């Protein structure tokens, strides 16, 4: 079973060996509303945990997506440029943003599991 | 988190029951969108009809025999020449020809009805009281709600309850009843579509809104889509596209200064505006179409072909009906010709754009 972990900024990561897939949560896409544009990092770029890794734009506003962990970008979801609405319709699946090669596995320990994240979102209401 | 300091419109409970996402706007707790979302609400308004709560806007009555000439001391519009039942868009100007606020004025027979922006209504009231004392009587209508029904199906929907509205021309207004509810209805709006704004006593607002929402063509629409609709329609938002520092001529709103007022003046900033009408203004508000998909937001710097900053975007976002980014902004007059290529600096990256005619989506007003 794959492990999915979450940040307080509403990104998720799914561990696949020494890499992770990164996206934003269902809560995040609901808050953003209809996504109309996404700006993804270049492949090969090294992103830093907590720093901007992508930009997602709704009709109303632009929002930063932060890197949940540090790592090298090894793939991005090119489908999103033509169909950014996938972030709304399937945020945990087809709406993924990028794949990172994990730089420091210990950073994974700072992320929340699903139960902890659900509790965190509950507390926001 | 609910902010208890925020004011609520008479439709607040209705917004909550419709699942609206509420945000603070001009001191009010307002719906930015409902469950359908901004994109669906926008497209539905252009296809059928959207119902907007614009009760946060300022409604006021200006009475007295000399109300029209008195108001002309503060605005460049021809108010004296406004026939009974007719409505006009005008502006409160300052001594440098800048724009304190934009407003709608309707000749309601024995008085004028004014609709001003929510964020400016307090200052507008102070401004009018200071300058019009003894000439006209200003009565803010705090106990009334304002609903906008906008879209190609708006007239058919409203006529089911008020058959007389079919015959109204765009930019006209009349006291009427919607079912048994007395209202003041104008055929107007700020979406580029045909539609109506309905001033109704606060106590009847919820009943009226639910009645209209029960019609199959009507969807509730929030401030998010109101903003994208007016931007596609090329209409200015005060505090963004127009303010005290943008002159009426720079804002490309000189069409709102009728012939007699151009000749006679007699409003704040008349000399500056007359000079700019003759010699041109240093900068101009223009439509801007970014190439590609990336929206360019308010505040984005505009660069000319020579690489120098020539202006700034004042409204920018995604236009659901144009299916792409749309923007308005000010550029130096020398660079304001249609078709002029521009570069927009979006997050440090220059992106190509072009000056295009406004509106982005043709107006579909009912000319009668």
Interface residues (C-beta under 8 A of the other chain):
Chain A: X33 X34 X36 X37 X39 X55 X57 X58 X59 X60 X61 X62 X81
Chain B: X32 X33 X37 X38 X39 X40 X42 X224 X225 X227 X228 X293 X294 X295 X297 X317 X318 X320 X325 X347
